[in-house]
Amino acid sequence: MSLAHPNIPAPIHRAIVDALSQAEQRYDVKVLLAVESGSRAWGFASPDSDWDVRFIYVHRPEWYLSIDEKRDVIEEMLPMDIDLAYWDLRKALRLFRKSNPPLLEWLRSPLNYREQYTTADGLRTLSEGFFSPVSVMHHYLSMGKRNHAHYLQNEEVRLKKYLYVLRPLMACDWIGATGTMAPMEFHRLLDHLMPDGPVRGAVDQLLRDKMSGGELGRGPRVAALHDWIEDRLAHYAAHPPEPRAATDADTQKLDGLLRSTLQEVWS
């Protein structure tokens, strides 16, 4: 199933869908799920932002019956700033077992290019049982801390990086408040966690500036955003999340999903 979206220009959508079909033929695989990731799925892309396409694919059964490890990632760059990166299903399931946040996001992406067979729905059904709040919070917290340390330490900063700190920290707040995976869309985080006030006003202005033209450049610190970020980082420094390990029962469910996918796709 190929799903068009009003926020995806027709030439871009066509190029991506064609690339998926070509990848299936070139590598002798089947695409199970292909979605947009990154700023366009988060909802704060600039007009010239890249297209970050991520998909999960499955090889023929004999590919998995080998004593040698094989490359389980495909990466391609296309014209029109289309960046494609693909994971083999077995790799995806291993990461899913660890409550991998990017994969959990892909399953919830609002921009879906292709979904076929029942594997993606099977993963969504299993995701509640595999979702580890503390593991995912640790991922988002590390992302926020890294961007904060690299880009927001001087009096003049890269303004767009505020969004790359705010989103992961707000995702932590969402998970802490609800115990569920945070939504990809930034506006949903904002409306739930920051409905009004000076910080929300500063975020809204930043979003307007970023989405109205090219990539944001450098500028003076935004005091309201800086203070909010420092407060949340101090909170999580005092209350750090701790990850959990998967169980054997988890692995058996994913083994079953791999086998059922191979049968469904290649029978």
VENTALIN-V951528 format. One record per residue. PHI is phi in whole degrees, -180 to 180 (NA if undefined). PSI is psi in degrees with one decimal (none if undefined). Layout:
phi->PHI psi->PSI
phi->PHI psi->PSI
This chain:
phi->NA psi->126.8
phi->-110 psi->123.4
phi->-113 psi->114.0
phi->-76 psi->160.1
phi->-144 psi->138.5
phi->-62 psi->-21.9
phi->-87 psi->0.0
phi->-111 psi->114.3
phi->-57 psi->144.7
phi->-56 psi->-42.1
phi->-64 psi->-36.2
phi->-67 psi->-47.5
phi->-60 psi->-42.8
phi->-65 psi->-42.7
phi->-63 psi->-39.6
phi->-70 psi->-44.4
phi->-63 psi->-40.2
phi->-64 psi->-40.0
phi->-64 psi->-36.2
phi->-64 psi->-44.9
phi->-64 psi->-40.1
phi->-66 psi->-38.0
phi->-65 psi->-39.3
phi->-59 psi->-41.8
phi->-74 psi->-43.4
phi->-66 psi->-39.7
phi->-105 psi->1.1
phi->56 psi->55.1
phi->-131 psi->173.5
phi->-123 psi->131.3
phi->-76 psi->128.9
phi->-98 psi->-36.9
phi->-154 psi->133.1
phi->-137 psi->123.4
phi->-139 psi->167.9
phi->-89 psi->138.4
phi->-122 psi->-177.7
phi->75 psi->-159.8
phi->-64 psi->-28.8
phi->-70 psi->-36.7
phi->-76 psi->-31.2
phi->-72 psi->-24.9
phi->98 psi->18.0
phi->-136 psi->43.2
phi->-78 psi->147.4
phi->-81 psi->161.8
phi->-57 psi->-28.9
phi->-103 psi->17.0
phi->-67 psi->151.5
phi->-66 psi->162.5
phi->-101 psi->115.8
phi->-105 psi->94.1
phi->-95 psi->128.7
phi->-126 psi->135.4
phi->-146 psi->157.8
phi->-109 psi->135.0
phi->-132 psi->165.2
phi->-131 psi->135.7
phi->-82 psi->173.4
phi->-67 psi->155.7
phi->-54 psi->-38.4
phi->-65 psi->-22.6
phi->-61 psi->-32.3
phi->-86 psi->-8.4
phi->-102 psi->67.2
phi->-144 psi->146.5
phi->-81 psi->-12.2
phi->-98 psi->140.8
phi->-72 psi->142.3
phi->-125 psi->158.6
phi->-62 psi->127.9
phi->-117 psi->22.4
phi->-136 psi->139.7
phi->-122 psi->132.2
phi->-132 psi->134.9
phi->-145 psi->147.0
phi->-116 psi->130.3
phi->-114 psi->164.1
phi->-58 psi->168.2
phi->66 psi->26.9
phi->59 psi->41.0
phi->-98 psi->116.4
phi->-109 psi->116.8
phi->-113 psi->133.3
phi->-140 psi->132.8
phi->-128 psi->145.0
phi->-116 psi->136.7
phi->-65 psi->149.9
phi->-58 psi->-41.8
phi->-62 psi->-41.3
phi->-61 psi->-44.4
phi->-61 psi->-40.7
phi->-68 psi->-36.1
phi->-63 psi->-40.0
phi->-73 psi->-36.2
phi->-60 psi->-38.1
phi->-59 psi->-28.7
phi->-94 psi->11.6
phi->59 psi->49.8
phi->-66 psi->118.3
phi->-63 psi->-44.0
phi->-58 psi->-41.9
phi->-66 psi->-41.7
phi->-63 psi->-34.0
phi->-68 psi->-43.4
phi->-57 psi->-38.4
phi->-66 psi->-15.1
phi->-117 psi->10.0
phi->-62 psi->135.9
phi->-77 psi->-10.4
phi->-116 psi->102.6
phi->-113 psi->121.5
phi->-91 psi->-37.6
phi->-158 psi->137.2
phi->-144 psi->121.8
phi->-141 psi->154.3
phi->69 psi->-178.0
phi->-104 psi->5.9
phi->-65 psi->-45.6
phi->-62 psi->-42.5
phi->-64 psi->-36.4
phi->-62 psi->-40.2
phi->-67 psi->-39.6
phi->-63 psi->-39.1
phi->-64 psi->-38.9
phi->-80 psi->-16.1
phi->-63 psi->-33.5
phi->-62 psi->-40.1
phi->-73 psi->-27.9
phi->-93 psi->-14.0
phi->-66 psi->122.1
phi->-111 psi->102.7
phi->-53 psi->-43.5
phi->-70 psi->-36.8
phi->-64 psi->-45.2
phi->-68 psi->-39.6
phi->-61 psi->-38.8
phi->-61 psi->-42.4
phi->-61 psi->-50.8
phi->-65 psi->-38.6
phi->-64 psi->-41.7
phi->-63 psi->-40.3
phi->-63 psi->-46.8
phi->-64 psi->-44.0
phi->-64 psi->-39.9
phi->-65 psi->-46.9
phi->-67 psi->-36.6
phi->-63 psi->-45.6
phi->-68 psi->-35.6
phi->-84 psi->-30.8
phi->-125 psi->-13.8
phi->-123 psi->29.8
phi->-97 psi->-18.9
phi->-98 psi->171.6
phi->-67 psi->-29.9
phi->-110 psi->130.1
phi->-131 psi->166.4
phi->-81 psi->107.7
phi->-62 psi->-37.2
phi->-65 psi->-21.5
phi->-69 psi->-17.4
phi->-57 psi->-40.7
phi->-65 psi->-32.1
phi->-83 psi->-3.2
phi->-104 psi->-42.3
phi->-61 psi->-46.8
phi->-61 psi->-50.8
phi->-65 psi->-35.1
phi->-69 psi->-37.2
phi->-70 psi->-32.3
phi->-62 psi->-40.1
phi->-60 psi->-43.5
phi->-64 psi->-40.0
phi->-61 psi->-49.3
phi->-63 psi->-42.1
phi->-62 psi->-34.4
phi->-83 psi->-34.2
phi->-113 psi->-21.2
phi->72 psi->15.0
phi->-122 psi->163.9
phi->-63 psi->135.6
phi->-70 psi->146.7
phi->-68 psi->154.5
phi->-69 psi->-38.5
phi->-71 psi->122.9
phi->-63 psi->-36.3
phi->-64 psi->-30.3
phi->-69 psi->-38.7
phi->-62 psi->-46.0
phi->-61 psi->-48.3
phi->-65 psi->-31.5
phi->-82 psi->-38.4
phi->-107 psi->-20.3
phi->-143 psi->65.1
phi->-68 psi->-29.5
phi->-159 psi->178.0
phi->109 psi->174.7
phi->-65 psi->-33.1
phi->-68 psi->-44.6
phi->-61 psi->-40.1
phi->-61 psi->-41.3
phi->-67 psi->-37.8
phi->-65 psi->-45.2
phi->-61 psi->-40.0
phi->-66 psi->-41.2
phi->-61 psi->-42.4
phi->-64 psi->-42.8
phi->-61 psi->-43.3
phi->-65 psi->-41.8
phi->-71 psi->-40.0
phi->-85 psi->-9.4
phi->-92 psi->-14.4
phi->-154 psi->-144.8
phi->-76 psi->-177.0
phi->-61 psi->138.4
phi->-63 psi->141.3
phi->-94 psi->-147.6
phi->-95 psi->153.0
phi->-167 psi->174.1
phi->-66 psi->154.2
phi->-52 psi->145.3
phi->-98 psi->108.1
phi->-58 psi->-43.7
phi->-63 psi->-42.6
phi->-70 psi->-41.9
phi->-61 psi->-44.6
phi->-66 psi->-39.9
phi->-64 psi->-44.0
phi->-63 psi->-45.6
phi->-61 psi->-37.6
phi->-66 psi->-44.8
phi->-70 psi->-37.4
phi->-64 psi->-38.6
phi->-65 psi->-38.5
phi->-61 psi->-46.2
phi->-78 psi->-21.1
phi->-67 psi->-33.3
phi->-84 psi->-19.7
phi->-133 psi->67.4
phi->-72 psi->139.6
phi->-76 psi->153.0
phi->-125 psi->130.9
phi->-74 psi->162.0
phi->-114 psi->161.3
phi->-98 psi->151.1
phi->-74 psi->159.3
phi->-108 psi->167.3
phi->-61 psi->-35.3
phi->-63 psi->-38.0
phi->-58 psi->-47.7
phi->-62 psi->-40.2
phi->-62 psi->-37.3
phi->-65 psi->-39.9
phi->-75 psi->-35.0
phi->-58 psi->-42.3
phi->-64 psi->-38.1
phi->-68 psi->-39.3
phi->-60 psi->-47.9
phi->-65 psi->-42.0
phi->-68 psi->-33.4
phi->-66 psi->-45.8
phi->-59 psi->-39.9
phi->-69 psi->-42.7
phi->-66 psi->-43.3
phi->-77 psi->-40.7
phi->-110 psi->3.0
phi->-68 psi->none
